[in-house]
């Protein structure tokens, strides 16, 4: 009797797995993508930075990221800066770059481009981005600040080297 019950449960579990796989769009035999695990140390990145930089200075800032965009592009990026360099720099030099992100339409525009809307025609069809004149105004601002690049007339991309920094700035703003 136990074998019949076990077989019945196994069949039911197999059927549930198959149905669940159909719902999420993969085959029942396909294994789910592994969930990234963090090292047991919460500050693994910080400790790695400390090992590289040492503690005999003002410190350093590090940001890094791996990004899979909805367009299928995969980006990996890392940047570090000595704190002394940051504190001695003229921050006003970066006002234009940061200011370009200071408009909700520009942030939405960057989001749409990262999601795959690349042509001015596609972007103009999105009523949330305003009129054609407003759209081009915002595109010019983002291109001028380096947040967008126009590779072919009317085609826009967020430069690879700007994707992770953009997401870091947004993460910092979210805090």
C-alpha positions in Angstrom: 0.0 0.0 0.0 2.9 2.4 0.8 4.3 2.0 -2.7 0.9 2.9 -4.3 0.7 6.0 -2.0 4.3 7.0 -2.8 3.7 6.5 -6.5 0.6 8.5 -6.4 2.3 11.4 -4.5 5.2 11.3 -6.9 2.9 11.5 -9.9 0.9 14.4 -8.4 4.1 16.3 -7.5 5.4 15.7 -11.1 2.2 17.0 -12.5 2.2 20.0 -10.2 5.8 20.8 -11.3 4.8 20.5 -14.9 1.9 22.8 -14.5 3.9 25.3 -12.5 6.7 25.2 -15.2 4.0 26.0 -17.8 2.8 28.9 -15.8 6.3 30.5 -15.6 7.2 29.7 -19.2 9.8 27.0 -19.0 9.8 23.2 -19.6 9.2 20.9 -16.7 12.7 19.4 -17.2 14.4 22.7 -17.2 15.9 23.6 -13.8 15.2 27.1 -12.4 18.1 29.6 -12.6 20.2 29.4 -9.4 19.5 32.1 -6.9 22.7 34.1 -6.3 23.9 33.5 -2.8 25.8 36.0 -0.7 28.8 35.0 1.3 28.0 34.6 5.0 29.8 37.9 5.7 27.4 40.8 5.1 30.2 43.1 4.3 32.1 40.9 1.9 32.6 43.7 -0.7 33.6 46.2 2.0 36.1 43.7 3.4 37.5 43.1 0.0 37.9 46.8 -0.6 39.6 47.2 2.8 42.1 44.5 1.9 43.0 46.3 -1.4 43.1 49.8 -0.1 44.3 49.3 3.4 43.4 51.5 6.3 46.2 54.2 6.3 44.2 56.7 4.2 40.9 58.4 3.9 39.4 55.3 2.2 37.8 54.5 -1.1 34.4 54.2 -2.7 33.6 51.2 -4.8 30.6 50.4 -6.9 30.1 47.4 -9.1 27.3 45.6 -10.8 26.2 42.8 -13.1 23.1 43.8 -15.1 20.9 41.7 -17.5 18.8 44.2 -19.4 15.4 43.4 -20.8 17.0 43.6 -24.2 19.2 40.6 -23.5 22.4 42.6 -23.0 24.6 41.6 -20.2 26.9 44.2 -18.6 29.5 44.0 -15.8 31.1 47.1 -14.5 33.2 48.2 -11.6 34.6 51.6 -10.5 36.6 52.7 -7.5 37.8 56.1 -6.4 40.0 57.3 -3.5 38.0 59.4 -1.0 40.8 62.0 -0.9 40.3 62.5 -4.7 36.6 62.9 -4.3 36.8 65.3 -1.4 39.4 67.5 -3.2 37.5 67.5 -6.6 35.3 70.4 -7.7 31.9 68.9 -7.3 30.3 71.7 -9.3 31.9 70.1 -12.4 29.4 67.3 -12.1 26.3 69.5 -11.7 25.3 69.2 -15.4 25.6 65.4 -15.3 23.6 65.1 -12.1 21.1 67.8 -13.1 20.2 65.9 -16.3 18.8 63.2 -14.1 16.7 65.7 -12.1 13.6 65.5 -14.3 11.0 62.8 -14.1 10.6 62.6 -17.9 14.3 62.1 -18.3 14.4 59.3 -15.8 11.4 57.7 -17.6 13.2 58.1 -20.9 16.3 56.4 -19.6 14.1 53.6 -18.3 12.4 53.1 -21.6 15.7 53.1 -23.5 17.1 50.5 -21.1 14.0 48.4 -21.7 14.6 48.4 -25.4 12.8 51.4 -26.9 15.8 52.8 -28.9 14.4 54.9 -31.8 13.1 58.4 -31.5 9.9 57.1 -33.3 9.3 54.5 -30.6 9.9 57.0 -27.9 7.7 59.6 -29.5 4.8 57.1 -29.5 4.9 57.0 -25.7 2.5 59.7 -24.6 4.1 59.7 -21.1 7.2 61.3 -22.7 5.4 64.4 -23.8 5.2 66.1 -27.2 7.9 65.5 -29.9 9.5 68.9 -29.0 9.6 68.0 -25.3 11.0 64.6 -26.1 13.8 66.0 -28.2 14.6 68.6 -25.6 15.0 65.8 -23.0 17.0 63.6 -25.4 19.4 66.5 -26.0 19.9 67.0 -22.3 20.7 63.4 -21.7 23.0 63.1 -24.7 24.8 66.3 -23.7 25.3 64.9 -20.1 26.5 61.5 -21.4 23.6 59.5 -20.1 22.5 58.7 -23.7 24.4 58.1 -26.8 23.0 58.5 -30.3 24.8 56.0 -32.4 22.7 56.3 -35.6 20.5 59.2 -36.3 17.4 58.7 -34.2 18.7 55.7 -32.3 19.6 56.0 -28.6 21.4 53.8 -26.1 22.5 54.2 -22.6 26.3 53.8 -22.9 27.5 50.5 -21.2 29.8 52.4 -18.9 26.8 54.5 -17.6 24.3 51.7 -16.8 25.7 50.6 -13.5 26.5 54.2 -12.3 22.9 55.2 -13.2 21.5 52.3 -11.2 23.9 53.1 -8.3 22.6 56.7 -8.2 19.0 55.6 -8.3 19.8 53.1 -5.5 21.3 55.9 -3.4 18.3 58.1 -4.1 15.9 55.3 -3.0 17.5 55.1 0.4 
